[in-house]
Amino acid sequence: MAQTTEMRKEERETGQNRVCIVVSKGSLDMVAAAFFIGNTASTMGSEVHYFFTFWGLKALTKQKVGSLQVSPVGNPGMPMPNILGMIPGMTAMATRMMNGAMKKTKTPTIPEMFRMAKELGGHIHACSTSMPLLGVKKEDLIPEVEDIIGAATFLGLSQGGQTIFI
């Protein structure tokens, strides 16, 4: 047991047991996917960093966090022809379907996933470059956001670890 603990400490120090996730899309399915991977990695002992940039940044706002949507347009995994996604009301329908499936399978909501990530020791970062581009201010961010950093800082955090782009 002590040897395993010592190995984990060494892995953290060298970045070998670090998972860094770039969340660039703010849709319900993309943000959930980031947390499925990240929260699983945390429970397996990895140090996890989430970097929310561009449209993913909007998921960190108090206004949007509980109302993310699923876009049926350009989503080849949707169980309908892509052209139907352009019909008014299809985004709302796809979102209702996903929320219903998540509730039925007892999958946590996005706000719950943020809380779980923090409870598991995850680090949630907002992109400093994307904030002014999208009109997001520090006071707009949810309390789970640890800090606001730039790409250079994130790249430094990810050195030696595994980086996943979602």
PyMOL commands that set and color helices and strands:
alter all, ss='L'
color gray80, all
select helices_A, chain A and resi 2-14+28-43+54-60+82-86+90-104+110-119+130-134+138-140+151-158
alter helices_A, ss='H'
color red, helices_A
select strands_A, chain A and resi 18-23+47-52+123-127+147-149+162-165
alter strands_A, ss='S'
color yellow, strands_A
deselect
rebuild
show_as cartoon
